């Protein structure tokens, strides 16, 4: 029988205050947090036409570009900083903190008196937006059943694209009835319900607790939520006589080399090789995501498709993203995230190049849908590989670095597309350029190596009390 909050297991000195609720809360709460992240990340683009037409606000196109770039830089800084903090302060605290930060600052942006204040608030909101993804991915991976981590990651990321679609749909109605300010207020209000739910029902990750040496609490949470516990080193996983011998050796004066942590671990040994290629793949993946989401309608207009179809292609691209995420995670759990990532980037490159072929409208819709299935999943499979190939004490840092460096690609994507459009080369060379980016992403994943970050998973027997 699973322990409850009043059981002896939860009542250990280290286990006081643990959240021991229904396991069904974890994935939905993380999914909703990422949905709000997706809403806030694209709301600026949805209201940009209204912002530029608002005479009272007096924003120029150049200022609008600067505000958008400031938000992306905020996301980059947030991913780097909050990923590092998550491995030190905990998944639960930082995920709640990220939601509070971007929701409060998004609400404040609705009342910004000047463009400068608006841009500053978007940068600060970006800190929370950037930190939400690596923290949420760490959380769902560590509560996923064995061998289902990739699927947990991709399913959670569907929330991001659902948030993006909801933003576009809501903007169509809100901007015809109210001002652009209402969109920012609407994006912040769900946190009033979500944050209390997270506070009362979202547990701390057992892998994080174990990485911090709190084995009693880690075992209590792992047993209650029926997940396998990742211990940070082999000595911790070897209970009984083996552990006693290890302790005796240390007590007898045997010198042990201190374990590397944080960026030092990411830049050492096999992790250094993987870190380099992960960062390149993440850069390429986010370049494709932001480049296509920003410029696909304009590229299609350059290919002589009408405006209605050009916008329809963008919608279908994101619908394909949701379908592709559901499929990609399941495939990755069977053939490893690395192999799936290589195949998905390669397919993205082929499909992007094929979009340069003139087809009937129905044919191009099908091609765009398939492209969305592979392009967006490619980037998420980079996250899945990162989560699966790093130990718990550095997992969020690795994810934060991947997302943070990738944000440079997010900034570069719109620049690449805009440059090609300005030069009159958007069609067909825009698709060829993006196809090359996809190929480079696949080559980067090919350079990675699957590693076993901790060969120390232990199954917690619900009837076995934690060691005291």
C-alpha positions in Angstrom: 0.0 0.0 0.0 1.4 3.4 -0.9 2.3 5.7 2.0 0.2 8.7 2.8 1.2 12.0 4.2 0.7 10.7 7.7 2.6 7.4 7.3 5.8 6.7 9.1 7.7 7.0 5.8 6.6 10.6 5.3 7.2 11.4 8.9 11.0 10.9 8.9 13.0 14.0 9.8 14.0 14.5 6.3 10.5 13.7 4.9 8.5 16.3 6.7 6.5 18.5 4.4 6.7 16.1 1.4 3.8 16.3 -1.0 2.4 12.8 -1.2 -0.8 13.1 -3.4 -2.2 11.3 -6.3 0.4 10.5 -9.0 -2.0 11.8 -11.6 -1.3 15.4 -10.7 2.3 15.6 -11.9 2.0 15.3 -15.7 -1.1 17.5 -16.1 0.3 20.3 -13.9 3.6 20.3 -15.9 1.6 20.2 -19.1 -0.5 23.2 -18.2 2.6 25.1 -17.1 4.1 24.5 -20.5 0.8 25.5 -22.2 0.9 28.9 -20.4 4.6 29.1 -21.4 3.6 28.5 -25.0 0.8 31.1 -24.7 3.1 33.8 -23.3 5.9 33.0 -25.7 3.8 33.7 -28.8 1.4 36.3 -27.5 3.6 39.2 -28.7 3.5 37.9 -32.3 -0.2 37.6 -32.1 -0.8 41.2 -31.0 2.1 42.8 -32.9 -0.2 44.2 -35.7 -2.5 45.8 -33.1 0.5 47.1 -31.2 1.9 48.8 -34.3 -1.5 50.3 -35.1 -2.0 51.7 -31.5 -1.3 55.4 -32.0 -1.3 56.0 -28.2 1.5 53.5 -27.7 3.4 54.7 -30.8 5.6 51.6 -31.4 7.6 51.5 -34.6 8.4 48.3 -36.5 12.1 48.6 -35.4 11.0 48.9 -31.8 8.7 45.9 -32.2 11.7 43.9 -33.4 13.7 45.0 -30.5 11.0 44.1 -28.0 10.7 40.6 -29.6 14.5 40.1 -29.4 14.6 41.3 -25.8 12.1 38.6 -24.9 14.1 35.9 -26.6 17.3 37.1 -24.8 15.4 36.9 -21.6 14.4 33.3 -22.4 18.0 32.4 -23.1 19.2 33.9 -19.8 16.3 32.3 -18.0 17.1 28.8 -19.4 20.7 29.1 -18.5 20.2 30.5 -15.0 17.1 28.6 -13.9 18.4 25.3 -15.2 21.4 25.7 -13.0 19.2 26.8 -10.0 16.8 23.9 -10.5 19.6 21.4 -9.8 20.4 23.3 -6.6 17.0 24.5 -5.3 14.7 21.8 -6.6 12.3 21.1 -9.5 9.2 22.0 -7.6 10.3 25.4 -6.3 11.7 26.5 -9.6 8.8 25.4 -11.8 6.3 27.2 -9.5 8.7 30.2 -9.5 9.0 30.2 -13.3 5.2 30.3 -13.7 4.8 33.1 -11.1 7.6 35.2 -12.8 6.3 35.0 -16.4 2.6 35.3 -15.4 3.1 38.4 -13.1 5.3 40.2 -15.6 3.0 39.3 -18.5 0.1 40.9 -16.6 2.3 43.9 -15.8 3.1 44.3 -19.6 -0.5 45.0 -20.2 -0.1 48.3 -18.3 3.3 49.3 -19.5 3.3 53.1 -20.0 6.1 53.2 -22.7 7.7 51.0 -25.3 10.9 50.9 -23.1 8.9 49.6 -20.1 7.1 47.1 -22.3 10.4 45.7 -23.7 11.9 45.6 -20.2 8.9 43.6 -18.9 9.1 41.2 -21.9 12.8 40.6 -21.1 12.0 39.9 -17.5 9.0 37.7 -18.4 11.4 35.8 -20.7 13.5 34.8 -17.6 10.5 32.7 -16.4 9.6 31.5 -19.8 13.1 30.2 -20.5 13.3 28.5 -17.1 9.9 26.7 -17.4 10.9 24.2 -20.1 14.1 22.7 -18.7 12.5 22.4 -15.2 9.3 20.8 -16.5 11.2 18.4 -18.7 13.3 17.3 -15.7 10.2 16.8 -13.6 8.2 14.7 -16.1 11.3 12.6 -16.9 11.9 11.8 -13.3 8.3 10.8 -12.6 8.0 8.8 -15.9 7.8 5.0 -15.9 11.1 3.3 -16.9 11.7 3.5 -20.6 9.0 6.2 -21.1 11.1 9.3 -20.6 11.1 10.4 -24.2 7.3 10.0 -24.5 6.8 12.0 -21.3 8.9 14.8 -22.7 7.2 15.0 -26.1 3.7 14.7 -24.6 4.5 17.5 -22.2 5.7 19.6 -25.1 2.4 19.2 -26.9 1.2 21.7 -24.3 3.5 24.4 -25.8 1.9 24.0 -29.2 -1.6 23.8 -27.8 -0.8 27.1 -26.0 0.4 28.6 -29.3 -2.8 27.5 -31.2 -5.0 28.8 -28.4 -3.2 32.1 -28.5 -3.8 32.5 -32.2 -7.5 31.5 -31.8 -8.1 33.8 -28.8 -6.4 36.7 -30.5 -8.8 36.5 -33.5 -11.7 37.1 -31.1 -10.1 39.3 -28.5 -8.6 41.8 -30.9 -11.9 42.4 -32.6 -13.7 43.0 -29.3 -11.1 44.5 -27.0 -7.6 46.1 -27.1 -4.3 44.3 -27.2 -3.9 44.8 -23.5 -6.6 42.2 -22.9 -4.4 39.4 -24.4 -1.7 39.9 -21.8 -4.2 40.0 -19.0 -5.9 36.8 -20.3 -2.5 35.0 -20.5 -1.7 35.8 -16.9 -5.0 35.0 -15.2 -4.8 31.1 -15.4 -1.8 31.2 -13.0 -4.1 32.4 -10.3 -5.5 28.8 -10.3 -2.5 26.9 -11.5 0.0 28.2 -8.9 -2.0 27.1 -5.8 -2.6 23.7 -7.4 1.1 23.3 -8.0 1.8 24.4 -4.4 -0.5 21.8 -2.9 -0.2 18.9 -5.3 3.2 19.0 -7.1 5.8 16.9 -5.4 9.5 17.3 -5.4 11.4 14.9 -7.6 12.9 11.9 -5.8 15.9 12.0 -8.1 16.6 15.5 -7.0 16.2 14.6 -3.3 18.5 11.6 -3.7 21.1 13.8 -5.5 21.0 16.1 -2.5 21.6 13.2 -0.2 18.1 13.0 1.3 17.6 9.3 0.8 14.7 8.9 3.3 12.6 11.6 1.6 13.7 10.3 -1.9 12.5 6.8 -1.0 9.3 8.0 0.4 8.4 10.0 -2.7 9.5 7.2 -5.1 7.5 4.6 -3.3 4.4 6.8 -3.1 4.5 7.8 -6.8 5.6 4.3 -7.9 8.7 5.5 -9.8 12.2 4.1 -9.9 14.8 6.1 -7.9 18.0 7.4 -9.5 20.8 7.5 -7.0 23.7 9.8 -7.9 26.5 7.3 -7.5 27.1 3.6 -7.4 28.0 3.6 -3.7 24.6 5.0 -2.8 22.8 2.4 -4.9 24.8 -0.5 -3.3 23.0 -1.2 -0.1 23.9 -3.7 2.6 27.3 -5.3 2.8 28.7 -3.5 -0.3 27.8 -0.1 1.2 29.3 -1.1 4.5 32.6 -2.0 2.8 32.6 1.3 0.9 32.0 3.2 4.1 34.7 1.2 5.8 37.2 2.0 3.1 36.4 5.7 3.3 36.6 5.7 7.0 39.9 3.9 6.9 41.3 6.9 5.0 41.0 5.8 1.4 41.0 9.0 -0.7 38.1 9.6 -3.0 38.0 12.1 -5.8 35.2 14.6 -5.4 32.4 14.3 -8.0 32.2 17.1 -10.5 29.0 19.1 -10.6 27.2 21.6 -12.9 29.0 22.9 -15.9 32.3 21.2 -14.8 30.6 17.8 -15.3 29.0 18.8 -18.6 32.4 19.8 -20.0 34.3 16.7 -18.9 34.8 13.2 -20.4 32.0 11.9 -22.5 29.7 14.6 -21.4 31.9 17.2 -23.0 31.4 15.6 -26.4 27.7 15.3 -26.0 27.3 18.8 -24.6 29.0 20.3 -27.7 26.8 18.3 -30.2 23.7 18.9 -28.1 24.2 22.6 -28.2 24.7 22.6 -31.9 21.6 20.4 -32.5 19.5 22.6 -30.2 20.7 25.7 -32.0 19.7 24.2 -35.4 16.4 22.9 -34.0 15.2 26.2 -32.5 16.4 28.1 -35.6 14.0 26.0 -37.7 11.1 26.3 -35.2 11.3 30.1 -34.9 12.4 30.7 -38.5 9.4 28.8 -39.9 6.9 30.1 -37.4 8.0 33.7 -38.2 8.4 33.6 -42.0 6.5 30.6 -43.5 3.5 32.7 -44.5 5.7 35.2 -46.2 7.7 32.6 -48.0 4.5 31.0 -49.2 3.3 34.4 -50.4 6.6 34.7 -52.3 5.6 31.4 -53.9 2.4 33.0 -55.2 0.0 31.4 -52.7 -2.8 33.7 -51.5 -2.8 35.1 -47.9 -5.5 32.8 -46.7 -3.6 29.7 -47.7 -0.3 31.1 -46.5 -1.8 31.6 -42.9 -3.4 28.2 -43.2 0.0 26.6 -43.9 1.2 28.0 -40.6 -1.7 26.6 -38.7 -1.3 23.2 -40.3 2.5 23.3 -39.6 1.7 23.6 -35.8 -1.1 20.9 -36.0 1.6 18.6 -37.5 3.8 19.5 -34.6 1.4 18.2 -32.0 0.9 14.9 -34.0 4.6 14.6 -34.5 5.3 15.0 -30.8 2.9 12.2 -29.9 4.6 9.9 -32.4 8.2 11.0 -31.9 8.2 10.3 -28.2 6.9 6.7 -28.6 9.4 6.0 -31.3 12.3 7.4 -29.3 11.5 5.2 -26.3 11.9 2.2 -28.6 14.9 3.1 -30.7 16.6 5.6 -28.3 16.2 9.5 -28.5 19.6 9.7 -30.3 18.6 7.5 -33.2 15.1 9.1 -33.4 16.7 12.5 -33.3 19.0 11.7 -36.3 16.1 10.3 -38.3 13.7 13.2 -37.5 16.3 15.8 -38.4 17.1 14.0 -41.7 13.4 13.7 -42.5 13.0 17.4 -41.7 15.8 18.3 -44.2 14.2 16.2 -47.0 10.7 17.6 -46.4 11.9 21.2 -46.2 13.7 20.9 -49.5 10.6 19.2 -51.0 8.5 22.3 -50.1 10.3 24.1 -53.0 8.5 21.8 -55.4 5.3 23.4 -56.8 2.3 21.2 -55.9 -1.5 21.6 -55.9 -2.8 23.3 -52.8 -3.9 20.0 -51.2 -0.5 18.5 -51.9 1.3 21.4 -50.3 -0.9 21.2 -47.2 0.0 17.5 -46.8 3.7 18.4 -47.2 3.5 21.2 -44.7 1.7 18.9 -42.2 4.4 16.3 -42.5 7.1 18.9 -42.2 5.6 20.1 -39.0 5.5 16.5 -37.7 9.2 16.2 -38.0 10.7 19.7 -37.6 9.2 20.5 -34.2 9.7 17.0 -32.8 13.4 17.1 -33.8 14.1 19.9 -31.4 12.1 18.2 -28.6 14.0 14.9 -29.2 17.2 16.9 -28.4 15.7 17.6 -25.0 14.7 14.0 -24.6 18.2 12.8 -25.4 19.7 15.4 -23.0 17.4 14.3 -20.1 18.1 10.6 -20.7 21.8 10.9 -20.9 22.6 13.1 -17.8 22.5 12.1 -14.1 19.9 13.7 -11.9 22.3 16.1 -10.1 23.1 17.9 -13.4 20.0 17.1 -15.6 18.3 20.4 -15.3 21.6 22.3 -15.8 22.2 20.3 -19.0 18.6 21.0 -20.2 19.0 24.7 -19.4 22.2 24.9 -21.3 20.7 23.1 -24.3 17.6 25.4 -24.3 19.8 28.5 -23.5 22.3 28.0 -26.4 19.3 27.0 -28.6 17.8 30.4 -28.0 20.6 31.8 -30.1 19.2 29.7 -32.9 15.7 31.1 -32.0 17.1 34.6 -32.6 18.9 33.6 -35.8 16.0 31.9 -37.4 13.9 35.1 -38.0 17.1 36.9 -39.1 17.9 34.2 -41.7 14.4 34.2 -43.1 14.1 38.0 -43.1 17.5 38.3 -44.9 16.4 35.9 -47.6 13.1 37.7 -48.0 14.7 41.1 -48.2 17.1 39.8 -50.9 14.2 38.3 -52.9 15.5 34.8 -52.4 12.9 33.5 -50.0 11.4 31.1 -52.5 12.8 28.5 -53.2 16.2 29.2 -51.5 14.6 29.8 -48.1 13.4 26.2 -48.0 16.9 25.0 -49.2 18.5 27.1 -46.4 16.2 25.6 -43.8 16.8 22.1 -45.2 20.6 22.6 -44.7 20.0 23.6 -41.1 18.0 20.4 -40.6 20.8 18.4 -42.1 23.3 20.0 -39.8 21.0 19.2 -36.8 21.0 15.6 -37.8 24.8 15.5 -38.2 25.1 17.0 -34.7 22.9 14.3 -33.2 25.0 11.7 -35.2 28.0 13.0 -33.3 26.5 12.3 -29.9 26.9 9.1 -27.9 24.3 7.4 -25.8 25.7 7.0 -22.3 24.3 5.5 -19.0 24.5 8.5 -16.7 23.7 6.5 -13.7 23.8 2.7 -13.6 22.1 3.0 -10.3 18.3 2.8 -10.8 16.8 0.9 -7.9 13.2 -0.2 -7.7 11.6 1.0 -4.4 9.6 -1.7 -2.7 6.5 0.1 -1.3 6.6 -2.1 1.8 10.2 -1.5 2.5 10.9 1.3 5.0 13.6 3.8 4.1 17.0 3.5 5.6 17.4 5.5 8.7 
